[in-house]
Amino acid sequence: MNKSFGSVGAAGIVLLLLVACLPRALADAAKPAAASYRALSAAECRQLRTGGVITASNPVPCHRLSKVSFSYASDHGEIKGDGELVVLDVLAPNVAAITDELLARKFYIARARPIEAYGGDDQASMADNNTSAFNGRRITGGRGWSTHAYGVAIDLNPVQNPYIQIRPDGTARILPPSSARYAVNRSDSRPNKAPRPGMAEHVTDLFARNGFFVWGGDWNYPIDYQHFQVGPRSFVQSLASLSVEDGRALLNRYIALYTACMAEGVNQDPFRRQRAGCIEQVFEAMR
């Protein structure tokens, strides 16, 4: 027996091993868990129906919805573990991947609560700077179903990324109102102005690489900087009609097309033009 081990004894050896492993164990314990997802439970579906967030007439039934749970970087770099987004089951792995990369980048998110926390009130959610996804509601100012009612759209940091409605007379309605003097100018590198964290422009490619090809900041009107969705309405309806397996296979084909297009164009065009061209290729393939 080694004399030094003999003098320490078996209990001492165990203690030394525990002490040696302690820093790594503490680091692992402090590391945020990777995002996870699961189907909504029967109790959660009842809660959505009771709160009027989903009804029998909605285009996607509750059993096709999944909850993604994740950690995110909030105020002053604080990591919070209470993030939740409810999405179409086809998209759950993609949304988990997005939230993991947002955390790795320390991309700011104010809060992320399911819309039932606001009684399905989209404006209340926006006013609270809440990042959200599923909401069984109609289009803002219209009669058709919102893409949020399919669980295929995410609204990211509404205060940093406002919705701007352009009326026929040219006047604008900005939602939430607190964004009007804060985030209408999209430049975050102006002289004597502190950068504003959480702006959608910095993550458009991340969303597209995970199947969210439409960004409302590309629209003429309304301009919806917070809004990401998987594709045109015809594609959304097709995706929701497929099984989980077939839907993921279809979406992955379009993701592969976008990824290959972006790889071919590296260092050839300014990024925004390149991204727009690659997304146009995806939209053509979707028709």
C-alpha positions as a printed Julia matrix, in Angstrom:
287×3 Matrix{Float64}:
   0.0    0.0     0.0
   1.21   3.48   -0.78
   2.3    5.03    2.51
   0.7    8.39    1.79
  -2.64   6.7     1.05
  -2.22   4.55    4.13
  -1.81   7.55    6.35
  -4.85   9.24    4.88
  -7.08   6.2     5.06
  -9.97   5.15    2.83
 -12.3    7.84    4.14
  -9.67  10.47    3.43
  -9.22   9.26   -0.13
 -12.95   9.55   -0.72
 -12.91  13.08    0.73
 -10.01  14.09   -1.49
 -11.84  12.79   -4.56
 -14.99  14.68   -3.6
 -13.05  17.9    -3.11
 -11.33  17.45   -6.48
 -14.65  16.95   -8.26
 -16.47  19.76   -6.45
 -15.56  22.66   -8.81
 -16.74  20.71  -11.84
 -19.93  19.64  -10.09
 -20.68  23.23   -9.08
 -20.04  24.43  -12.61
 -22.37  21.79  -14.05
 -25.05  22.69  -11.51
 -24.78  26.39  -12.44
 -24.99  25.67  -16.18
 -28.51  26.23  -17.53
 -30.24  23.1   -18.78
 -30.77  22.75  -22.51
 -34.24  23.59  -23.8
 -36.79  20.77  -23.71
 -40.24  20.24  -25.18
 -43.3   18.08  -24.62
 -46.91  17.85  -25.74
 -49.42  19.94  -23.8
 -51.19  17.93  -21.12
 -54.96  17.43  -20.98
 -55.06  19.79  -17.99
 -53.17  22.5   -19.92
 -55.57  22.11  -22.85
 -58.52  22.51  -20.5
 -56.94  25.68  -19.15
 -56.56  27.08  -22.69
 -60.19  26.31  -23.48
 -61.45  27.73  -20.19
 -59.48  30.92  -20.77
 -60.79  31.24  -24.33
 -57.27  31.04  -25.76
 -58.31  28.1   -27.95
 -61.76  27.04  -29.15
 -63.23  24.18  -31.15
 -63.12  26.33  -34.28
 -59.38  26.97  -34.1
 -57.38  25.7   -37.11
 -55.05  23.57  -34.94
 -56.36  21.31  -32.14
 -54.75  21.5   -28.73
 -53.24  18.01  -28.93
 -51.03  19.28  -31.79
 -49.39  21.88  -29.55
 -46.11  21.48  -27.66
 -44.55  23.52  -24.88
 -40.87  24.46  -25.19
 -39.21  25.22  -21.84
 -35.91  27.11  -21.9
 -33.5   29.47  -20.16
 -32.71  32.96  -21.43
 -30.54  35.97  -20.69
 -32.61  38.7   -19.04
 -31.82  41.97  -17.25
 -28.14  42.64  -16.51
 -27.16  39.27  -17.99
 -29.17  37.35  -15.4
 -30.06  33.86  -16.61
 -33.67  32.91  -16.0
 -35.07  29.41  -16.38
 -38.78  30.14  -16.68
 -39.07  30.64  -20.46
 -42.0   28.92  -22.16
 -43.28  29.0   -25.74
 -46.24  27.01  -27.05
 -45.88  26.01  -30.72
 -47.09  23.51  -33.31
 -45.57  20.11  -32.48
 -43.74  20.03  -35.83
 -41.7   23.08  -34.79
 -40.84  22.19  -31.19
 -37.29  20.87  -31.88
 -36.53  23.92  -34.02
 -37.75  26.35  -31.37
 -35.7   24.54  -28.72
 -32.62  24.94  -30.93
 -33.35  28.65  -31.42
 -33.69  29.32  -27.69
 -30.5   27.4   -26.91
 -28.53  29.52  -29.39
 -30.13  32.75  -28.15
 -28.91  31.83  -24.67
 -25.44  30.96  -25.94
 -25.28  34.41  -27.56
 -26.66  35.99  -24.38
 -29.35  37.56  -26.52
 -31.65  39.58  -24.29
 -35.24  38.43  -23.74
 -37.41  40.4   -21.33
 -39.78  37.51  -20.5
 -41.41  34.55  -22.23
 -44.76  33.43  -20.88
 -47.55  31.58  -22.7
 -50.34  33.88  -23.81
 -52.81  32.45  -21.27
 -50.84  34.41  -18.64
 -52.43  37.47  -20.29
 -55.86  35.95  -20.87
 -55.11  35.69  -24.59
 -54.81  39.5   -24.8
 -52.11  40.14  -27.4
 -51.81  43.84  -26.6
 -51.36  43.14  -22.89
 -48.61  40.66  -23.75
 -46.89  43.21  -26.0
 -47.14  45.95  -23.38
 -45.37  43.62  -20.93
 -42.59  43.03  -23.49
 -43.46  39.36  -23.5
 -42.08  36.97  -26.1
 -44.89  34.59  -27.09
 -46.0   32.13  -29.76
 -49.37  30.33  -29.87
 -52.53  32.39  -29.51
 -55.83  31.18  -30.97
 -56.75  34.63  -32.29
 -57.68  36.33  -35.54
 -55.33  38.51  -37.58
 -54.81  41.95  -36.08
 -57.47  44.13  -37.69
 -58.82  41.25  -39.81
 -61.11  38.23  -39.79
 -58.82  35.39  -40.85
 -56.84  33.28  -38.44
 -53.49  34.65  -37.32
 -50.49  32.42  -37.95
 -50.2   32.43  -34.15
 -53.42  30.38  -34.09
 -51.49  27.64  -35.94
 -48.6   27.81  -33.46
 -46.14  28.65  -36.25
 -45.25  32.25  -35.32
 -43.18  33.85  -32.56
 -43.3   37.49  -31.39
 -39.9   38.45  -30.0
 -39.39  41.3   -27.49
 -42.3   43.54  -28.63
 -40.93  46.71  -27.01
 -37.61  46.43  -28.84
 -39.39  45.18  -31.97
 -42.71  47.02  -32.42
 -45.67  46.39  -34.7
 -46.26  49.43  -36.93
 -49.63  49.66  -38.67
 -49.72  52.1   -41.6
 -53.2   53.55  -42.1
 -54.52  54.57  -45.58
 -53.98  58.25  -44.71
 -50.31  57.56  -44.0
 -50.47  57.84  -40.22
 -48.92  55.1   -38.15
 -50.13  53.17  -35.13
 -47.28  51.76  -33.07
 -47.75  48.81  -30.72
 -46.85  48.69  -27.95
 -47.03  52.49  -27.52
 -43.91  52.46  -25.34
 -41.89  51.56  -28.45
 -42.76  54.79  -30.27
 -39.85  56.83  -28.91
 -37.58  53.89  -28.24
 -37.39  51.46  -31.15
 -38.83  52.95  -34.33
 -35.33  54.0   -35.38
 -33.76  50.57  -35.94
 -30.12  51.66  -35.77
 -28.55  50.48  -32.52
 -25.18  52.12  -33.23
 -26.07  55.8   -33.31
 -23.61  58.29  -31.75
 -24.29  58.97  -28.08
 -26.98  56.27  -27.96
 -26.55  53.13  -25.9
 -27.12  49.87  -27.84
 -30.58  48.38  -27.36
 -30.44  44.66  -26.62
 -32.93  42.2   -28.02
 -33.43  43.67  -31.51
 -34.7   41.13  -34.04
 -32.32  42.18  -36.85
 -29.48  40.38  -35.09
 -31.19  36.97  -35.19
 -33.06  36.81  -38.52
 -30.64  34.22  -39.92
 -30.86  32.11  -36.75
 -34.64  31.95  -37.1
 -34.41  31.2   -40.84
 -31.88  28.39  -40.27
 -34.51  26.81  -38.05
 -37.42  27.17  -40.45
 -38.81  30.62  -39.57
 -38.28  32.14  -43.01
 -40.72  35.06  -42.73
 -39.73  38.14  -40.73
 -42.26  40.95  -40.39
 -39.48  43.52  -40.53
 -39.22  42.78  -44.26
 -42.83  43.82  -44.91
 -43.86  47.19  -46.35
 -46.99  47.4   -44.17
 -47.73  46.53  -41.57
 -44.13  46.44  -40.38
 -43.91  43.81  -37.67
 -40.38  43.71  -36.32
 -41.23  41.25  -33.55
 -42.87  38.66  -35.83
 -41.29  35.47  -37.19
 -43.26  32.71  -38.94
 -42.45  29.58  -40.94
 -43.74  30.62  -44.35
 -46.64  31.97  -46.42
 -50.15  31.14  -45.26
 -50.61  28.39  -47.87
 -47.51  26.62  -46.56
 -48.62  27.11  -42.95
 -51.91  25.39  -43.7
 -50.16  22.52  -45.48
 -47.69  22.07  -42.64
 -50.45  21.95  -40.03
 -52.36  19.33  -42.04
 -49.45  16.86  -42.05
 -48.41  14.39  -39.38
 -45.56  15.41  -37.09
 -43.08  13.18  -38.95
 -44.13  14.3   -42.43
 -44.26  17.94  -41.37
 -40.74  17.85  -39.97
 -39.44  16.11  -43.09
 -41.04  18.76  -45.31
 -39.73  21.66  -43.23
 -36.24  20.15  -43.09
 -36.12  20.08  -46.91
 -36.7   23.83  -47.01
 -34.18  24.44  -44.24
 -31.59  22.45  -46.23
 -32.37  24.56  -49.32
 -31.89  27.8   -47.38
 -28.68  26.58  -45.7
 -27.15  25.47  -49.01
 -28.06  28.77  -50.65
 -26.48  30.78  -47.84
 -23.31  28.66  -47.99
 -22.96  29.25  -51.74
 -23.24  33.01  -51.33
 -20.65  33.53  -48.58
 -18.6   36.7   -49.21
 -20.44  37.36  -52.49
 -23.23  39.69  -51.42
 -24.05  41.85  -48.44
 -25.67  39.57  -45.88
 -29.16  41.08  -46.0
 -29.34  40.84  -49.79
 -28.01  37.28  -49.7
 -30.54  36.27  -47.05
 -33.39  37.84  -49.02
 -32.36  35.98  -52.18
 -32.13  32.65  -50.38
 -35.52  33.09  -48.74
 -37.02  33.95  -52.12
 -35.69  30.59  -53.38
 -37.41  28.87  -50.46
 -40.7   30.66  -51.18
 -40.52  29.68  -54.86
 -40.05  26.03  -53.81
 -43.04  26.3   -51.47
 -45.4   27.37  -54.27
